[in-house]
């Protein structure tokens, strides 16, 4: 399908590699969470929220793998949970309790001004153009909903949160599962064919297309190269400029 043939009622955007550079996530956000995890856990250890995160982290299959590699039985304290969180981050595992913990740590960083959310220059322009024509914009990312909102609320382009009408994370399902996109369309109360999904990951594009969505791949600087089989199967764009004139069906 040519870009000029695209029309949608909802634009569903990925974050990492789509609206935001991969380097920001891996070189800024992840190290910040790793460096501040223990202090955050110490400060909030007795809260119900942190207790739930700690419990959910221990229920992960990776926890048994991690603890079996230790020399002795660990004490369940802030240091131990922070160490396990860093273990998950280093493996780049997108598990929900870790994402929740990271989001809470980043919240403090954004609030203090230590963090500013990266977005590409064309993102804010496209968001404004789409909302002005009545299109809805939603986000689907492996990062928690809270973390998503922080990036856009405290972005280098200003507060972009008012442009976004819905947020989805791994609680709706894995990003490579077709059922996740079906559930998102149902939640948005729109037919899948009226949703345009923008992502840098071909596996996600394949899953979204199988659910009936329109899909476009992003070839941003720093993204993994796209295979010929994917560039021939999906429209590929370098930025959102080509889609700023996107209309509703």
C-alpha positions as CSV (number, residue, x, y, z in Angstrom):
1,X,0.0,0.0,0.0
2,X,1.4,3.4,-1.0
3,X,1.7,6.1,1.7
4,X,-0.8,8.3,-0.2
5,X,-3.4,5.5,0.2
6,X,-3.2,5.4,3.9
7,X,-6.0,6.8,6.1
8,X,-6.9,6.2,9.7
9,X,-9.0,7.1,12.6
10,X,-6.3,6.3,15.2
11,X,-2.5,6.5,14.8
12,X,-0.9,3.9,17.2
13,X,2.7,4.7,17.8
14,X,5.6,2.6,19.3
15,X,8.1,4.7,21.3
16,X,11.6,3.2,21.2
17,X,13.0,3.6,17.6
18,X,9.8,5.3,16.5
19,X,9.1,8.5,18.4
20,X,12.2,8.3,20.6
21,X,15.8,7.3,19.9
22,X,16.9,3.8,21.0
23,X,20.0,5.4,22.4
24,X,17.9,7.6,24.8
25,X,16.3,4.5,26.2
26,X,19.4,2.4,26.5
27,X,22.0,5.0,27.2
28,X,20.0,7.4,29.5
29,X,16.8,5.8,30.9
30,X,18.1,2.3,31.7
31,X,21.4,3.4,33.3
32,X,19.4,6.0,35.4
33,X,17.1,3.3,36.6
34,X,20.0,1.0,37.4
35,X,21.9,3.7,39.3
36,X,18.8,4.7,41.4
37,X,17.0,1.5,42.0
38,X,18.4,0.7,45.4
39,X,17.9,4.2,46.8
40,X,14.3,4.2,45.5
41,X,13.6,0.8,47.0
42,X,15.1,1.9,50.4
43,X,12.9,5.0,50.5
44,X,9.7,3.2,49.5
45,X,10.3,-0.3,50.9
46,X,7.3,-0.3,53.3
47,X,4.8,1.0,50.8
48,X,2.2,-1.3,49.4
49,X,3.2,-0.4,45.8
50,X,6.8,-1.4,46.3
51,X,5.8,-4.6,48.3
52,X,3.7,-5.6,45.3
53,X,6.6,-4.9,42.8
54,X,9.0,-7.0,45.0
55,X,6.5,-9.8,45.1
56,X,5.9,-9.8,41.4
57,X,9.7,-9.7,40.7
58,X,10.2,-12.8,42.8
59,X,7.5,-14.6,40.9
60,X,9.3,-14.2,37.6
61,X,10.9,-17.3,36.1
62,X,14.2,-15.4,35.8
63,X,14.3,-14.9,39.6
64,X,15.0,-18.6,40.3
65,X,17.7,-18.5,37.5
66,X,19.3,-15.4,39.1
67,X,19.2,-16.7,42.7
68,X,20.6,-20.1,41.8
69,X,23.7,-18.3,40.5
70,X,24.4,-16.6,43.8
71,X,26.9,-18.0,46.3
72,X,24.4,-18.0,49.2
73,X,20.7,-17.7,49.9
74,X,19.9,-14.0,49.6
75,X,18.2,-11.7,52.1
76,X,15.2,-10.1,50.5
77,X,16.1,-6.5,50.9
78,X,16.5,-3.3,48.8
79,X,20.0,-4.2,47.7
80,X,19.1,-7.7,46.6
81,X,16.0,-6.6,44.6
82,X,18.0,-3.7,43.0
83,X,20.7,-6.2,42.0
84,X,18.0,-8.5,40.4
85,X,16.5,-5.5,38.7
86,X,19.9,-4.6,37.2
87,X,20.3,-8.2,36.1
88,X,17.0,-8.0,34.2
89,X,17.9,-4.6,32.7
90,X,21.3,-5.9,31.5
91,X,19.4,-8.8,29.7
92,X,17.0,-6.2,28.2
93,X,14.1,-8.3,29.5
94,X,10.7,-6.5,29.1
95,X,8.9,-7.8,32.1
96,X,6.0,-5.9,33.7
97,X,7.2,-5.5,37.3
98,X,10.6,-4.2,36.2
99,X,8.9,-1.8,33.8
100,X,6.7,-0.6,36.7
101,X,9.7,-0.1,39.0
102,X,11.6,1.7,36.2
103,X,8.7,4.0,35.6
104,X,8.5,5.0,39.3
105,X,12.3,5.7,39.4
106,X,12.1,7.8,36.2
107,X,9.1,9.7,37.6
108,X,11.4,11.1,40.3
109,X,14.1,11.9,37.7
110,X,11.7,13.8,35.5
111,X,10.2,15.6,38.5
112,X,13.7,16.8,39.6
113,X,14.6,17.9,36.1
114,X,17.4,15.3,35.8
115,X,15.6,13.6,32.9
116,X,14.0,15.1,29.8
117,X,12.2,12.8,27.3
118,X,13.7,12.5,23.9
119,X,11.4,12.8,20.9
120,X,12.4,13.4,17.3
121,X,11.8,16.9,15.9
122,X,9.1,15.6,13.5
123,X,7.1,14.0,16.3
124,X,5.6,17.1,17.8
125,X,4.8,18.5,14.4
126,X,3.0,15.4,13.3
127,X,1.1,15.1,16.6
128,X,-0.2,18.6,16.2
129,X,-1.2,18.0,12.6
130,X,-3.0,14.8,13.3
131,X,-5.0,16.1,16.3
132,X,-5.9,19.2,14.3
133,X,-7.6,17.0,11.7
134,X,-9.4,14.9,14.3
135,X,-7.2,11.9,14.4
136,X,-6.7,10.2,17.7
137,X,-3.1,9.2,18.8
138,X,-2.5,6.2,21.0
139,X,0.8,4.7,22.3
140,X,1.7,1.0,22.6
141,X,5.1,0.3,24.1
142,X,6.8,-2.3,26.3
143,X,7.5,0.5,28.8
144,X,4.8,0.9,31.4
145,X,2.0,3.4,30.8
146,X,3.4,5.6,33.5
147,X,6.8,5.7,31.8
148,X,5.2,6.4,28.5
149,X,3.4,9.4,29.9
150,X,6.6,10.8,31.5
151,X,8.5,10.8,28.2
152,X,5.8,12.8,26.4
153,X,4.9,15.0,29.3
154,X,8.5,16.0,30.0
155,X,9.8,15.9,26.5
156,X,12.4,18.2,25.0
157,X,9.6,19.5,22.7
158,X,7.4,20.4,25.7
159,X,4.3,18.6,27.1
160,X,2.9,16.4,24.3
161,X,0.6,14.4,26.6
162,X,-2.5,16.4,25.6
163,X,-2.2,15.0,22.1
164,X,-2.4,11.4,23.3
165,X,-5.8,9.7,23.9
166,X,-4.8,6.2,25.1
167,X,-1.8,4.2,26.3
168,X,-1.1,0.5,26.2
169,X,1.8,-1.5,27.6
170,X,2.6,-5.2,28.1
171,X,-0.4,-5.7,30.4
172,X,-2.5,-5.8,27.2
173,X,-0.3,-8.5,25.8
174,X,3.1,-9.1,24.1
175,X,3.9,-6.8,21.2
176,X,4.6,-9.7,18.9
177,X,1.2,-11.3,19.5
178,X,-1.7,-10.6,17.1
179,X,-4.2,-10.8,20.0
180,X,-2.6,-7.7,21.6
181,X,-3.5,-5.6,18.6
182,X,-7.0,-7.0,18.5
183,X,-7.5,-6.1,22.1
184,X,-6.2,-2.6,21.5
185,X,-8.6,-2.0,18.7
186,X,-11.5,-3.2,20.9
187,X,-10.4,-0.9,23.7
188,X,-10.2,2.0,21.2
189,X,-13.7,1.0,19.9
190,X,-12.5,1.2,16.3
191,X,-12.2,-1.4,13.6
192,X,-8.6,-2.6,13.2
193,X,-8.4,-1.5,9.6
194,X,-8.9,2.1,10.8
195,X,-5.8,2.0,13.0
196,X,-2.3,2.9,11.6
197,X,0.5,1.3,13.6
198,X,3.9,2.9,13.4
199,X,6.9,0.8,14.7
200,X,10.6,0.1,14.0
201,X,10.1,-3.7,14.7
202,X,9.0,-5.9,11.8
203,X,7.8,-8.6,14.1
204,X,5.4,-6.1,15.7
205,X,4.3,-4.9,12.3
206,X,3.5,-8.5,11.2
207,X,1.4,-9.1,14.3
208,X,-0.5,-5.8,13.9
209,X,-1.1,-6.5,10.2
210,X,-2.4,-10.0,11.1
211,X,-5.0,-8.3,13.4
212,X,-6.1,-6.2,10.5
213,X,-4.2,-2.9,11.2
214,X,-2.4,-0.8,8.7
215,X,1.3,-0.8,9.4
216,X,4.4,1.3,8.5
217,X,8.0,0.7,9.5
218,X,10.3,3.4,10.8
219,X,14.0,3.5,9.6
220,X,15.2,6.0,12.2
221,X,19.0,6.7,12.7
222,X,20.4,4.0,15.1
223,X,17.6,1.5,14.4
224,X,18.5,-2.0,13.4
225,X,18.7,-2.4,9.6
226,X,15.5,-3.7,8.0
227,X,15.7,-6.9,5.9
228,X,14.6,-6.8,2.3
229,X,11.7,-9.1,3.0
230,X,10.3,-6.5,5.4
231,X,11.0,-3.4,3.2
232,X,9.2,-5.1,0.4
233,X,6.3,-6.1,2.6
234,X,5.7,-2.8,4.4
235,X,5.9,0.9,3.7
236,X,9.1,2.3,5.2
237,X,9.6,5.9,6.3
238,X,12.5,7.8,7.8
239,X,10.3,10.1,9.9
240,X,6.7,11.2,10.3
241,X,6.9,14.0,7.7
242,X,5.4,11.8,5.0
243,X,2.4,11.1,7.2
244,X,1.7,14.7,8.5
245,X,-1.2,15.0,5.9
246,X,-2.8,11.7,7.0
247,X,-6.5,11.9,6.7
248,X,-9.5,10.0,8.2
249,X,-11.3,7.5,6.0
